[in-house]
Amino acid sequence: MAECTVEKHTDDVSELERRQRLIDVTPFNGLKIKCNYALNLVQERRKCDFCQKSRKFFCYTCYHPVIKCLYFPQVKLPIKIDIIKHPREIDGKSTAVHAAILAPRDVKIYTYPDFPEILNKEETVLVFPSKDSASNLSVEDLFVKDEGNGDALKERDVFPIKRAIFIDSTWQQTKSIYKDQRLRELRCVILKSRISQFWRHQKKSPRWYLATIEAIHQFLVELHMCALGVEGDYCKYNSALKSEYLEWFHKGSVTTSDDLMQKYNGQYDNLLYFFKYMYEKIHSVYDHNELQAYKRPLA
């Protein structure tokens, strides 16, 4: 019995690897991300208005763009996002700043021990695996109706939370932040498995450890789809959805408030605008299969 189990697991992994190789050819195919060609027109570096340091597109220290807004999309989010960054996380390597630039009204970054004010713990979640795995919630779990209340969520309460907190650091650094009592009192939410396209390698981490901007995008997509469903065309033409990792999708350039009350049709895909641009730049220089980040195990 043990040998059969091992053999089946090996076959499953081989199939996942085959499927993932196909997705890796065009990982953003089907996502509704604004054309980023305009970024190629930016040749000169500019000084940040706040710290006066030279930057290309945005200041990753002050979380402020140094180019005009016409060069990148603006995204409206259905909830507020707080990001707690480890003080030793290198600013220039973090993708958290992408969220702050693309969704400035809804995203705020703190450097630990600075901390967001948590006014309502019932309306706030931490997107991070709990030490007690039995306590972890999926996004779907957030939509479970209260016992004794058979009514569906009211339209104004279509999203069951109002704030989500993310930790931005290497996997080894997260423990020191997670031990903070203010976080330990929050419900922990884990995401569906999704393979990362981040080009930076982290030792001893599988490919489903996401970059911060990937995790934020993933969480918002799951949240929106659970609340309002997904447009059939989006599901049909997004090749990434053919992966077993994203079977759950089949359930059920400026983002506006009206868009947030429609079925999911790419409303948050532009959060990956800078990520996709940098991915393509890296891959214009390096072979995908030679980068250590993409040699990490899938499972």
Sine and cosine of phi, psi and omega as CSV:
sin_phi,cos_phi,sin_psi,cos_psi,sin_omega,cos_omega
0.00,0.00,-0.66,0.75,-0.01,-1.00
-0.89,0.45,-0.65,0.76,-0.02,-1.00
-0.90,0.43,-0.64,0.77,0.03,-1.00
-0.90,0.44,-0.64,0.77,0.00,-1.00
-0.89,0.45,-0.70,0.71,0.01,-1.00
-0.90,0.43,-0.68,0.73,-0.01,-1.00
-0.89,0.45,-0.67,0.74,0.01,-1.00
-0.91,0.42,-0.66,0.75,0.01,-1.00
-0.88,0.47,-0.67,0.74,0.01,-1.00
-0.88,0.47,-0.68,0.73,0.03,-1.00
-0.89,0.46,-0.65,0.76,0.01,-1.00
-0.89,0.46,-0.70,0.72,0.00,-1.00
-0.90,0.43,-0.66,0.75,0.02,-1.00
-0.88,0.48,-0.65,0.76,0.01,-1.00
-0.92,0.39,-0.65,0.76,0.05,-1.00
-0.89,0.46,-0.66,0.75,0.01,-1.00
-0.90,0.44,-0.64,0.77,0.01,-1.00
-0.91,0.42,-0.72,0.69,0.00,-1.00
-0.89,0.45,-0.66,0.75,-0.05,-1.00
-0.93,0.38,-0.58,0.82,0.06,-1.00
-0.87,0.49,-0.60,0.80,0.03,-1.00
-0.93,0.38,-0.67,0.74,0.00,-1.00
-0.92,0.38,-0.61,0.79,-0.04,-1.00
-0.89,0.45,-0.34,0.94,0.02,-1.00
-0.91,0.42,-0.68,0.73,0.03,-1.00
-0.66,-0.75,0.96,0.27,-0.16,-0.99
-0.92,0.40,-0.34,0.94,-0.03,-1.00
-0.96,-0.27,0.16,0.99,-0.03,-1.00
-0.89,0.46,0.79,-0.62,0.01,-1.00
1.00,-0.07,-0.33,0.95,0.07,-1.00
-0.97,0.23,0.60,-0.80,-0.06,-1.00
-1.00,-0.04,0.98,0.20,-0.02,-1.00
-0.94,-0.34,0.78,-0.63,-0.02,-1.00
-0.84,0.54,0.61,-0.79,0.04,-1.00
-0.84,0.54,0.78,-0.63,-0.06,-1.00
-0.98,-0.20,0.33,0.95,-0.03,-1.00
-0.86,0.51,-0.53,0.85,-0.04,-1.00
-0.85,0.53,-0.47,0.88,0.01,-1.00
-0.91,0.41,-0.43,0.90,0.04,-1.00
-0.94,0.35,-0.32,0.95,-0.01,-1.00
-0.99,0.15,-0.21,0.98,0.02,-1.00
-0.99,0.12,0.95,-0.32,-0.07,-1.00
-0.98,-0.22,-0.63,0.77,-0.09,-1.00
-1.00,-0.08,0.54,-0.84,0.13,-0.99
-0.99,0.11,0.45,-0.89,-0.03,-1.00
-0.78,-0.62,0.37,-0.93,0.04,-1.00
-0.99,0.10,0.69,-0.73,0.08,-1.00
-0.92,0.40,0.67,-0.74,0.00,-1.00
-0.89,0.45,-0.39,0.92,-0.10,-0.99
-0.99,-0.14,-0.78,0.63,-0.07,-1.00
-0.97,-0.23,-0.14,0.99,0.04,-1.00
0.92,0.38,0.21,0.98,0.05,-1.00
-0.99,0.14,0.48,-0.88,-0.04,-1.00
-0.98,0.22,0.80,-0.60,-0.01,-1.00
-0.68,-0.73,0.31,-0.95,-0.03,-1.00
-1.00,-0.06,-0.86,0.51,-0.04,-1.00
-0.93,-0.37,-0.67,0.75,-0.03,-1.00
-0.47,-0.88,0.34,-0.94,0.05,-1.00
-1.00,-0.02,0.90,-0.43,-0.03,-1.00
-0.99,0.12,0.04,1.00,0.12,-0.99
-0.99,-0.12,-0.66,0.75,-0.04,-1.00
-0.99,-0.17,-0.13,0.99,-0.01,-1.00
0.85,0.52,0.76,0.65,-0.08,-1.00
-0.66,-0.75,0.71,-0.70,0.02,-1.00
-0.94,0.34,0.52,-0.86,0.11,-0.99
-0.93,-0.38,-0.01,1.00,0.09,-1.00
-0.92,-0.39,0.28,-0.96,-0.03,-1.00
-0.93,0.36,0.48,-0.88,-0.05,-1.00
-0.89,0.46,-0.34,0.94,-0.01,-1.00
-0.92,0.39,-0.26,0.97,-0.01,-1.00
-0.99,0.15,-0.23,0.97,-0.04,-1.00
-0.55,-0.83,0.41,-0.91,-0.04,-1.00
-0.98,0.21,0.29,-0.96,0.12,-0.99
-0.91,-0.42,0.70,-0.71,-0.07,-1.00
-0.88,-0.48,0.75,-0.66,0.09,-1.00
-0.99,-0.11,0.77,-0.64,-0.03,-1.00
-0.96,-0.28,0.45,-0.89,-0.03,-1.00
-0.98,0.18,-0.28,0.96,0.01,-1.00
-0.66,-0.75,0.13,-0.99,0.07,-1.00
-1.00,0.01,0.59,-0.81,0.02,-1.00
-0.87,-0.49,0.81,-0.58,0.12,-0.99
-0.93,-0.38,0.72,-0.70,0.01,-1.00
-0.88,-0.48,0.82,-0.57,0.05,-1.00
-0.97,-0.24,0.91,-0.41,-0.08,-1.00
-0.99,-0.14,0.71,-0.71,0.06,-1.00
-0.93,0.38,0.68,-0.73,-0.06,-1.00
-0.88,0.48,-0.36,0.93,0.00,-1.00
-1.00,-0.09,-0.02,1.00,0.08,-1.00
-0.94,0.34,0.79,-0.61,-0.05,-1.00
-0.95,0.30,0.85,-0.53,-0.10,-1.00
-0.81,0.58,-0.73,0.69,-0.09,-1.00
-0.93,0.36,-0.23,0.97,-0.02,-1.00
-0.98,-0.19,-0.15,0.99,-0.06,-1.00
-1.00,0.07,0.63,-0.78,0.08,-1.00
-1.00,-0.06,-0.02,1.00,-0.01,-1.00
-0.87,0.50,-0.59,0.81,-0.03,-1.00
-0.87,0.49,-0.47,0.88,0.03,-1.00
-0.83,0.56,-0.69,0.72,-0.03,-1.00
-0.91,0.42,-0.64,0.77,-0.02,-1.00
-0.93,0.38,-0.54,0.84,0.00,-1.00
-0.98,0.21,-0.67,0.75,-0.11,-0.99
-0.99,0.11,-0.42,0.91,0.02,-1.00
-0.72,-0.70,0.88,0.48,-0.14,-0.99
-0.90,0.44,-0.43,0.90,-0.02,-1.00
-0.98,0.18,-0.29,0.96,-0.13,-0.99
-0.87,-0.50,-0.07,1.00,-0.07,-1.00
-0.82,-0.57,0.71,-0.71,0.08,-1.00
-0.69,-0.72,0.66,-0.75,-0.03,-1.00
-0.94,-0.35,0.72,-0.70,0.05,-1.00
-0.86,-0.50,0.58,-0.81,0.11,-0.99
-0.97,-0.24,0.89,-0.45,-0.06,-1.00
-0.83,0.55,0.71,-0.70,0.30,0.96
-1.00,0.03,0.06,1.00,0.15,-0.99
-0.84,0.54,0.55,-0.83,-0.21,-0.98
-0.53,-0.85,0.60,-0.80,0.07,-1.00
-0.94,0.34,0.51,-0.86,0.07,-1.00
-0.98,0.18,0.85,-0.53,-0.02,-1.00
-0.98,-0.20,0.98,-0.20,-0.08,-1.00
-0.99,0.11,-0.56,0.83,-0.06,-1.00
-0.68,-0.73,0.96,-0.27,-0.06,-1.00
-0.94,0.34,-0.43,0.90,0.00,-1.00
-0.96,0.29,-0.41,0.91,-0.02,-1.00
-0.98,-0.21,0.18,0.98,-0.04,-1.00
-0.80,-0.60,0.66,-0.75,0.07,-1.00
-0.78,-0.63,0.40,-0.92,0.12,-0.99
-0.96,-0.26,0.86,-0.52,0.02,-1.00
-1.00,0.05,1.00,0.02,-0.09,-1.00
-0.17,-0.99,0.62,-0.78,-0.01,-1.00
-0.94,0.34,0.78,-0.62,0.03,-1.00
-0.93,0.37,0.47,-0.88,0.07,-1.00
-0.88,0.48,-0.55,0.83,0.08,-1.00
-1.00,-0.07,0.98,-0.18,-0.11,-0.99
-0.85,0.53,-0.46,0.89,-0.01,-1.00
-0.93,0.36,-0.31,0.95,-0.03,-1.00
-1.00,-0.01,-0.14,0.99,-0.03,-1.00
-0.92,0.38,0.68,-0.73,0.06,-1.00
-0.95,-0.32,0.54,-0.84,0.20,-0.98
-1.00,0.02,0.21,-0.98,0.06,-1.00
-0.88,0.48,-0.61,0.79,0.02,-1.00
-0.86,0.51,-0.57,0.82,-0.02,-1.00
-0.88,0.47,-0.46,0.89,0.00,-1.00
-0.92,0.39,-0.32,0.95,-0.06,-1.00
-0.99,-0.14,0.05,1.00,0.03,-1.00
-0.91,0.40,0.77,-0.64,-0.04,-1.00
-0.94,0.35,0.53,-0.85,0.06,-1.00
-0.90,0.44,0.59,-0.80,0.03,-1.00
-0.87,0.49,0.70,-0.71,0.01,-1.00
1.00,0.08,-0.07,1.00,0.02,-1.00
-0.86,-0.52,0.99,-0.16,-0.06,-1.00
-1.00,0.07,-0.07,1.00,-0.04,-1.00
-0.95,0.30,0.59,-0.81,0.07,-1.00
-0.95,0.30,0.30,-0.95,0.04,-1.00
-0.86,0.51,0.67,-0.74,0.07,-1.00
-0.92,0.40,0.42,-0.91,-0.07,-1.00
-0.84,0.55,-0.63,0.77,-0.04,-1.00
-0.94,0.33,-0.31,0.95,0.01,-1.00
-0.93,-0.37,0.51,0.86,-0.09,-1.00
-0.87,0.49,-0.51,0.86,0.09,-1.00
-0.99,-0.16,0.83,-0.55,-0.16,-0.99
-0.96,0.26,-0.14,0.99,0.05,-1.00
-0.76,-0.65,0.26,-0.97,0.00,-1.00
-0.87,-0.49,-0.16,0.99,-0.05,-1.00
-0.45,-0.89,0.61,-0.79,0.08,-1.00
-0.74,-0.67,0.64,-0.76,-0.02,-1.00
-0.92,-0.39,0.71,-0.71,0.04,-1.00
-0.86,-0.51,0.54,-0.84,0.11,-0.99
-0.98,-0.21,0.80,-0.60,-0.03,-1.00
-0.95,-0.33,0.97,-0.23,0.00,-1.00
-0.14,-0.99,0.07,-1.00,0.15,-0.99
-0.95,0.33,0.31,-0.95,-0.04,-1.00
-0.87,0.49,-0.58,0.81,-0.02,-1.00
-0.94,0.35,-0.49,0.87,-0.06,-1.00
-0.99,0.13,-0.32,0.95,-0.12,-0.99
-0.90,0.43,-0.50,0.87,-0.10,-1.00
-0.86,0.50,-0.63,0.78,-0.05,-1.00
-0.91,0.41,-0.54,0.84,0.04,-1.00
-0.98,0.18,-0.66,0.75,-0.05,-1.00
-0.89,0.46,-0.45,0.89,0.00,-1.00
-0.94,0.34,-0.23,0.97,0.01,-1.00
-0.87,0.49,0.79,-0.62,-0.10,-1.00
-0.86,0.51,-0.51,0.86,-0.02,-1.00
-0.90,0.43,-0.49,0.87,0.05,-1.00
-1.00,0.09,-0.55,0.83,-0.08,-1.00
-0.91,0.42,-0.29,0.96,0.00,-1.00
-1.00,0.05,-0.06,1.00,-0.03,-1.00
-1.00,-0.08,0.45,-0.89,0.14,-0.99
-0.93,0.36,0.67,-0.75,0.00,-1.00
-0.98,-0.18,0.74,-0.67,0.00,-1.00
-0.89,-0.45,0.70,-0.71,0.08,-1.00
-0.92,-0.40,0.45,-0.89,-0.09,-1.00
-0.99,-0.13,0.32,-0.95,0.16,-0.99
-0.90,0.44,0.49,-0.87,0.00,-1.00
-0.90,0.44,0.76,-0.65,0.03,-1.00
-0.57,-0.82,0.69,-0.72,-0.05,-1.00
-0.99,0.12,0.77,-0.64,-0.04,-1.00
-0.97,0.25,0.55,-0.83,0.13,-0.99
-0.95,-0.32,0.22,0.97,-0.02,-1.00
-0.93,0.38,0.71,-0.71,-0.12,-0.99
-1.00,0.05,-0.16,0.99,-0.01,-1.00
-1.00,0.00,0.74,-0.67,-0.09,-1.00
-1.00,0.03,0.72,-0.69,0.16,-0.99
-0.88,-0.47,0.82,-0.58,-0.04,-1.00
-0.90,0.44,0.57,-0.82,0.08,-1.00
0.86,0.50,0.54,0.84,0.05,-1.00
-0.77,-0.64,0.71,-0.71,0.05,-1.00
-0.97,0.25,0.16,-0.99,-0.06,-1.00
-0.96,0.29,-0.16,0.99,0.05,-1.00
-1.00,0.01,0.15,0.99,0.22,-0.98
-0.99,0.14,0.94,-0.35,-0.16,-0.99
-1.00,0.06,0.48,-0.88,0.23,-0.97
-0.91,0.42,0.39,-0.92,-0.09,-1.00
-0.84,0.54,-0.70,0.72,-0.03,-1.00
-0.93,0.38,-0.55,0.84,0.07,-1.00
-0.91,0.42,-0.67,0.75,-0.02,-1.00
-0.91,0.41,-0.65,0.76,0.02,-1.00
-0.90,0.43,-0.71,0.71,0.03,-1.00
-0.87,0.49,-0.73,0.68,-0.01,-1.00
-0.86,0.51,-0.72,0.69,-0.03,-1.00
-0.88,0.48,-0.72,0.69,-0.03,-1.00
-0.92,0.40,-0.60,0.80,0.03,-1.00
-0.91,0.42,-0.72,0.69,0.03,-1.00
-0.87,0.49,-0.70,0.71,-0.03,-1.00
-0.88,0.48,-0.72,0.70,-0.04,-1.00
-0.92,0.39,-0.67,0.74,-0.03,-1.00
-0.93,0.38,-0.60,0.80,0.06,-1.00
-0.91,0.41,-0.56,0.83,-0.04,-1.00
-0.98,0.18,-0.68,0.73,-0.20,-0.98
-0.78,-0.63,-0.09,1.00,0.01,-1.00
1.00,0.04,-0.19,-0.98,-0.07,-1.00
-0.68,-0.73,0.62,-0.78,0.08,-1.00
-0.92,0.39,0.68,-0.73,-0.04,-1.00
-0.86,0.51,-0.64,0.77,-0.04,-1.00
-0.91,0.41,-0.60,0.80,0.00,-1.00
-0.89,0.46,-0.70,0.72,0.00,-1.00
-0.92,0.40,-0.60,0.80,-0.08,-1.00
-0.93,0.36,-0.65,0.76,-0.16,-0.99
-0.99,-0.16,-0.07,1.00,0.02,-1.00
-1.00,0.05,0.96,-0.26,-0.10,-0.99
-0.90,0.44,-0.48,0.88,-0.01,-1.00
-0.89,0.46,-0.40,0.92,-0.05,-1.00
-0.95,0.30,-0.16,0.99,0.00,-1.00
-0.97,0.23,-0.19,0.98,0.02,-1.00
-0.96,0.30,0.56,-0.83,0.05,-1.00
-0.89,0.46,-0.42,0.91,0.00,-1.00
-0.90,0.43,-0.41,0.91,-0.11,-0.99
-0.87,-0.49,0.48,0.88,0.02,-1.00
-0.87,0.48,-0.46,0.89,-0.04,-1.00
-0.88,0.47,-0.32,0.95,0.02,-1.00
-0.87,0.49,-0.47,0.88,-0.11,-0.99
-0.97,0.25,-0.07,1.00,0.11,-0.99
-0.97,0.23,0.53,-0.85,0.14,-0.99
0.52,0.86,0.00,0.00,0.00,0.00
0.00,0.00,-0.41,0.91,0.24,-0.97
-0.89,-0.45,0.83,-0.56,0.05,-1.00
-0.99,0.13,0.75,-0.66,0.00,-1.00
-0.95,-0.30,0.20,-0.98,0.02,-1.00
-0.88,0.47,-0.58,0.81,0.03,-1.00
-0.89,0.45,-0.60,0.80,0.01,-1.00
-0.88,0.48,-0.52,0.85,-0.09,-1.00
-0.95,0.32,-0.22,0.98,0.02,-1.00
-0.97,-0.26,0.21,0.98,0.04,-1.00
-0.97,-0.24,0.24,-0.97,0.11,-0.99
-0.86,0.51,0.40,-0.92,-0.07,-1.00
-0.93,0.36,0.80,-0.60,0.00,-1.00
-0.58,-0.81,0.64,0.77,0.06,-1.00
1.00,-0.05,0.28,0.96,-0.10,-1.00
-0.84,0.55,-0.50,0.87,-0.06,-1.00
-0.94,-0.35,0.10,1.00,-0.04,-1.00
-0.88,0.47,-0.49,0.87,0.00,-1.00
-0.93,0.37,-0.16,0.99,0.13,-0.99
-0.88,0.47,-0.36,0.93,0.00,-1.00
-1.00,-0.08,0.24,0.97,-0.06,-1.00
-0.85,0.53,-0.82,0.57,0.01,-1.00
-0.95,0.31,-0.58,0.82,0.02,-1.00
-0.87,0.50,-0.74,0.68,0.01,-1.00
-0.89,0.46,-0.67,0.74,0.00,-1.00
-0.87,0.49,-0.73,0.69,-0.03,-1.00
-0.94,0.34,-0.58,0.81,0.09,-1.00
-0.85,0.52,-0.72,0.69,-0.03,-1.00
-0.92,0.39,-0.58,0.81,0.05,-1.00
-0.91,0.43,-0.70,0.71,0.03,-1.00
-0.87,0.49,-0.68,0.74,-0.06,-1.00
-0.98,0.21,-0.19,0.98,0.12,-0.99
-0.98,0.19,-0.25,0.97,-0.02,-1.00
-0.95,-0.32,-0.62,0.78,-0.08,-1.00
-0.89,-0.46,0.52,-0.85,0.08,-1.00
-0.97,0.24,0.77,-0.63,-0.02,-1.00
-0.78,0.63,-0.72,0.70,-0.10,-0.99
-0.95,0.31,-0.22,0.98,0.00,-1.00
-1.00,-0.10,-0.22,0.97,-0.01,-1.00
-0.98,0.18,0.74,-0.67,-0.08,-1.00
-0.88,0.48,-0.53,0.85,-0.05,-1.00
-0.86,0.51,-0.51,0.86,-0.07,-1.00
-0.99,-0.11,0.08,1.00,0.09,-1.00
-0.99,-0.17,0.02,1.00,0.02,-1.00
-0.92,0.38,0.45,-0.89,-0.01,-1.00
-0.91,0.42,0.53,-0.85,0.00,-1.00
-0.99,0.14,-0.35,0.94,-0.05,-1.00
-0.57,-0.82,0.00,0.00,0.00,0.00
